[in-house]
Amino acid sequence: MNPWKLSEEELKAKGAVYTAKEMCQQPDAWEETVDLLQQQKDKINAFIAPLLAKPELRIIFTGAGTSAYAGDIIAPWLREKTGRDIVSIATTDIVSAPHQFLHTGKPTVLVSFARSGDSPESIGAFDLAEQLVGELYQVVITCNPAGALAKKAAAMQDHILTLLMPPQTNDKSFAMTSSFTCMLVTGLMVFDMDDFASDAALVKHVAACGRQVMSAGHGLPELAAAGFERIVFLGSGALYGLARETCLKVLELTAGKIAAVSETVMGFRHGPKSIVDDKTLIVMWLSSNPYTHEYEMDLLQEFHHDEGGFKVLAVTPAPDAAVQAITDYTLSLDEGAAGSWGSDAYLALGYVLFDHILALSASLSRGVAPDTPCPSGSVNRVVKGVTIHPLAE
């Protein structure tokens, strides 16, 4: 069963069969990813533990587009948990200005997320790090064992750890969905192996919640068809990374027919709020952190008292009567929990399913084929037209 209540034949006719399948398979794929990590636990520990013993170690999460946003979700959580120098820098930034982002004299782990591993920026960032960083270690997290990045890593095994995702996550559709979330699970767990059992249990719980979300739909297909022309996604900390990814998914799957933007909860008042009109849906991803939640409630109260005809959808960890009282729509990831998650990064893993339902529904309601939303080829599944220029020593 899928939240769009469409048969496989109907999805094929609408050009949505791959996207829908890859969205719906995610909870199962997360659990399979955890099983793969469990099988490789000793190998991962042998590689990661000595690196974490280095007090000056720097960890960079990288990728392009959706792959970069996985790092945007993980880095704030891992920085808080470890107190280390951990950042998320897109490959598109690294290749164009490497000296601004790669520190020559600091031991560094470059963690590359890549669905296909064939984008020029993935290879470019990999090579530039090898060229510029004196003490470099690389972790390649990819869905494609035949991709250029996986092959390059295989030829340089001494300082590189390669982790392959379940085969079905090498998404056939244009937009990254199961590839993104399984790489997110992996990135969350590989640097937290001491808590592997508790993290695995949390993934299992999120997967159970996710199955319920994908089964119920929660009225999101109907909401997506309501005629919104603009959608704003808001989140704080790790959930700002989620806001960036969910914004991109709506843009991609509707071929830009819906104007989507993202911002932090606190940053929205500082100019970006100007985009709001009576054709706008505001989606706020609410944190499980009580302190952060105070700021979210302040902005929700402001929206509640504003005029203008826009609508607000709040997504919460668990049912929240105070939020429900001041929003137009409220959805909860876990309908039965008290809301104790411990990490917004894991919360993001479940939250993204609401957006996947919304984005695919918006695409279908506007006559776009989600599997190939840009048939002209001006935007591609694997980016084209990029030249990586050699960097002089």
C-alpha positions in Angstrom: 0.0 0.0 0.0 1.2 3.5 -0.8 -0.1 6.9 0.5 -1.2 7.9 -3.0 -3.6 4.9 -3.2 -2.5 4.3 -6.8 -1.8 0.9 -8.4 1.6 0.1 -10.0 -0.1 0.5 -13.4 -1.4 3.9 -12.5 2.0 5.0 -11.2 3.6 3.8 -14.4 1.1 5.8 -16.4 1.9 8.9 -14.4 5.7 8.4 -14.7 6.0 7.9 -10.9 6.6 4.2 -10.4 10.3 4.3 -9.5 10.0 7.4 -7.3 7.0 6.0 -5.4 8.6 2.6 -4.9 11.9 4.1 -3.7 10.1 6.3 -1.2 8.0 3.4 0.2 10.9 1.0 0.5 12.8 3.3 2.9 11.9 1.9 6.4 12.9 -1.6 5.2 16.1 -0.3 3.6 17.1 1.5 6.8 16.9 -1.7 8.8 18.9 -3.5 6.0 21.5 -0.8 6.2 21.9 -1.3 9.9 22.3 -5.1 9.3 25.1 -4.3 6.8 26.8 -2.1 9.3 26.5 -4.8 11.9 28.2 -7.2 9.6 31.1 -4.8 9.1 31.3 -3.5 12.6 34.8 -4.8 13.3 36.1 -3.4 10.0 34.5 0.0 10.7 35.8 0.1 14.3 39.3 -0.8 13.2 39.3 2.2 10.8 37.4 4.8 12.8 38.6 4.2 16.4 42.3 5.2 15.8 41.1 8.3 14.0 38.9 9.4 16.8 41.9 9.1 19.2 43.5 12.0 17.4 42.6 15.1 19.4 43.1 17.5 16.4 41.1 15.4 14.0 38.8 17.3 11.6 35.8 15.6 10.0 34.3 17.0 6.8 31.0 15.6 5.4 30.6 16.3 1.7 28.4 15.7 -1.3 26.5 17.7 -3.8 22.8 18.6 -3.6 20.9 16.1 -1.6 24.1 14.3 -0.7 25.4 17.5 0.9 22.3 17.9 3.0 22.9 14.5 4.6 26.1 16.1 6.0 24.2 19.2 7.0 21.9 17.0 9.2 24.7 14.9 10.7 27.4 17.5 11.4 25.6 19.6 14.1 24.5 16.5 16.0 28.0 14.9 15.8 29.7 18.1 16.7 27.5 18.4 19.8 28.0 14.8 20.8 31.8 14.8 20.4 32.9 18.4 20.8 35.1 17.9 17.7 35.8 20.0 14.6 33.1 18.6 12.4 31.7 20.5 9.4 29.5 19.9 6.3 31.0 21.4 3.1 29.5 20.7 -0.3 31.7 19.2 -3.0 30.6 22.1 -5.2 32.3 24.5 -2.7 35.4 22.4 -2.2 36.2 22.0 -6.0 35.7 25.7 -6.7 37.6 27.1 -3.7 39.6 24.2 -2.2 42.1 26.4 -0.2 39.3 28.0 1.7 38.0 24.6 3.0 40.8 22.1 3.1 43.5 22.6 5.8 46.8 21.3 4.7 48.3 20.6 8.1 45.4 19.2 10.0 44.5 15.5 10.1 41.3 15.2 8.2 38.6 12.6 7.5 36.7 13.4 4.3 33.3 11.6 4.3 31.8 11.5 0.8 28.1 10.8 0.2 27.3 9.8 -3.3 24.4 8.0 -4.8 26.0 7.2 -8.2 29.6 8.3 -7.4 29.8 9.5 -11.0 29.3 13.2 -10.5 32.5 15.3 -11.5 32.4 17.1 -8.1 32.5 13.9 -6.1 35.7 12.8 -7.9 37.1 16.4 -7.8 36.7 16.8 -4.1 38.2 13.3 -3.5 41.3 14.2 -5.6 41.7 17.7 -4.2 41.7 16.4 -0.7 44.4 13.8 -1.7 46.4 16.6 -3.2 46.2 19.2 -0.5 45.7 17.5 2.9 48.9 16.0 4.4 47.3 13.5 6.7 44.1 12.4 5.0 41.6 9.6 5.6 38.5 9.1 3.5 35.2 7.4 4.1 33.2 6.8 0.9 29.5 6.1 1.5 27.8 5.3 -1.9 25.0 3.3 -3.4 26.8 2.3 -6.6 29.7 -0.2 -6.4 30.3 0.4 -10.1 30.6 4.2 -9.8 33.8 6.1 -10.4 34.1 7.1 -6.8 33.8 3.5 -5.5 36.3 2.3 -8.1 38.8 5.0 -7.2 38.5 4.3 -3.5 39.0 0.6 -4.1 42.3 1.3 -5.7 43.5 3.2 -2.7 42.4 1.1 0.3 45.1 1.8 2.8 43.6 5.1 4.1 40.0 4.7 2.8 36.9 3.0 4.1 34.2 2.3 1.5 30.7 1.5 2.7 28.1 0.4 0.2 24.4 0.8 0.7 21.7 -1.8 -0.1 21.5 -2.4 -3.9 18.0 -1.1 -4.2 19.0 2.3 -2.9 20.8 3.2 -6.1 17.6 5.0 -7.0 16.5 4.8 -10.6 14.4 7.9 -10.3 15.6 11.4 -10.8 15.3 12.5 -7.2 17.3 10.9 -4.3 15.1 9.4 -1.7 16.1 6.0 -0.3 19.7 6.7 -1.3 19.7 9.8 0.8 18.1 8.3 3.9 20.2 5.1 3.9 23.4 7.2 3.5 22.1 9.4 6.4 21.7 6.3 8.6 25.2 5.2 7.8 26.7 8.6 8.5 25.0 8.8 11.8 26.2 5.4 13.0 29.8 5.0 11.8 31.2 7.7 14.0 29.1 6.5 17.0 30.0 2.8 17.1 30.2 2.7 20.9 26.4 3.3 21.0 25.7 1.0 18.0 23.0 -1.1 19.8 21.0 1.9 21.0 21.4 3.7 17.6 20.2 0.5 15.9 17.2 0.3 18.2 16.4 4.0 17.4 16.6 3.3 13.7 14.2 0.4 14.1 11.8 2.6 16.0 11.9 5.3 13.3 11.4 2.7 10.7 8.2 1.5 12.5 7.0 5.1 12.6 7.9 5.5 9.0 5.8 2.5 7.9 2.8 4.0 9.6 3.5 7.4 7.9 3.8 5.8 4.4 0.7 3.7 5.0 -1.6 6.5 6.3 -0.6 9.5 4.1 -2.0 11.8 6.8 -3.9 13.9 4.2 -0.7 15.1 2.5 -1.8 14.1 -1.0 -4.9 16.3 -0.6 -2.9 19.1 1.0 -0.5 19.1 -2.0 -3.4 19.5 -4.4 -4.7 22.6 -2.6 -3.1 25.0 -5.0 -0.1 26.3 -3.1 2.3 28.2 -5.3 5.0 28.6 -2.7 6.3 26.3 0.1 8.6 27.4 2.9 10.5 24.9 5.0 11.9 25.9 8.4 14.1 24.0 10.9 16.8 24.6 13.5 20.2 22.9 13.9 20.2 19.5 12.2 16.6 20.2 11.1 17.8 23.1 9.0 19.7 20.6 6.9 16.4 18.7 6.6 14.7 22.0 5.6 17.2 22.4 2.8 16.7 18.9 1.5 12.9 19.0 1.7 12.9 22.3 -0.2 15.1 20.7 -2.9 12.8 17.7 -3.2 9.7 19.9 -3.9 11.6 21.9 -6.5 12.9 18.8 -8.2 9.7 16.8 -8.3 7.5 19.7 -9.4 10.1 20.9 -12.0 10.0 24.3 -10.2 6.3 24.7 -10.6 6.2 25.3 -6.9 8.7 27.9 -5.6 10.3 26.4 -2.5 12.7 28.0 -0.1 14.3 27.0 3.2 15.5 28.9 6.2 16.3 28.6 9.9 13.5 29.2 12.3 15.3 32.2 13.8 16.6 33.5 10.5 13.2 33.6 8.8 12.1 37.0 10.2 15.3 38.6 8.9 14.0 39.2 5.3 13.1 35.7 4.0 9.6 36.1 5.5 8.9 38.5 2.6 8.1 35.5 0.4 4.9 34.7 2.3 1.6 35.4 0.5 -1.9 33.9 0.4 -0.6 31.0 -1.8 2.1 29.9 0.6 2.4 26.8 2.8 4.8 27.1 5.6 6.2 23.7 6.9 8.1 23.7 10.2 10.1 20.7 11.3 9.9 20.9 15.1 12.8 19.9 17.3 12.8 17.5 20.2 15.0 19.8 22.2 12.9 21.8 24.7 15.1 24.9 24.5 15.0 25.0 20.7 11.3 24.4 20.9 10.7 27.6 22.8 11.9 29.6 19.7 9.8 27.5 17.4 6.7 28.2 19.5 7.5 31.9 19.4 7.4 31.9 15.6 4.3 29.7 15.4 2.5 32.2 17.7 3.6 35.0 15.4 2.3 33.1 12.4 -1.0 32.5 14.3 -1.5 36.2 14.8 -0.3 37.3 11.3 -2.8 38.1 8.6 -2.4 37.1 4.9 -4.2 33.8 4.2 -1.1 31.5 4.3 -1.2 28.1 5.9 1.1 26.5 8.5 1.9 22.8 8.8 3.9 21.8 11.9 5.5 18.4 12.1 6.2 17.2 15.7 8.0 14.3 17.3 4.8 13.3 19.1 1.3 14.7 19.5 1.5 18.3 20.9 -1.8 20.0 21.8 -0.1 23.4 22.2 1.2 23.3 18.6 -2.0 21.9 17.3 -3.9 24.9 18.8 -2.0 27.5 16.7 -1.4 25.8 13.4 -3.6 24.9 10.4 -2.2 21.4 10.2 -0.2 19.3 12.7 1.3 15.9 12.0 3.3 13.7 14.4 6.0 11.2 13.6 5.2 9.0 16.6 1.5 9.1 17.5 2.1 7.2 20.7 5.4 8.4 22.1 6.2 11.0 24.8 8.6 12.7 22.3 12.0 11.7 23.7 14.3 11.2 20.8 17.7 12.4 22.0 18.7 13.6 18.6 17.0 15.7 15.9 19.2 14.0 13.3 17.3 10.7 13.8 14.1 12.7 14.0 15.0 14.1 10.5 15.2 10.5 9.2 11.5 10.0 9.9 10.4 13.5 9.1 11.6 13.4 5.6 8.9 10.8 4.7 6.2 13.5 5.2 8.0 15.6 2.6 8.4 12.7 0.2 4.6 12.2 0.3 4.0 15.9 -0.1 6.5 16.4 -2.9 5.4 13.4 -5.0 1.7 14.4 -4.5 2.5 18.0 -5.6 4.2 16.7 -8.7 1.3 14.5 -9.7 -1.3 17.2 -9.0 0.6 19.6 -11.3 1.0 17.1 -14.2 4.7 16.4 -13.8 6.2 12.9 -14.2 8.2 12.5 -11.0 10.6 9.9 -12.4 11.6 12.3 -15.2 10.5 15.8 -14.1 12.9 17.5 -16.5 12.6 15.6 -19.8 14.5 18.4 -21.7 17.7 17.3 -19.9 18.6 20.7 -18.6 18.8 19.1 -15.2 19.9 15.5 -14.9 20.0 12.5 -12.5 23.8 12.7 -12.6 25.1 16.2 -13.2 26.6 17.0 -16.6 28.6 19.8 -18.1 31.0 20.3 -15.2 34.7 20.7 -16.0 37.1 20.1 -13.0 40.1 22.3 -13.6 43.5 21.1 -12.4 44.9 22.8 -9.4 48.5 23.9 -9.6 50.8 22.7 -6.8 
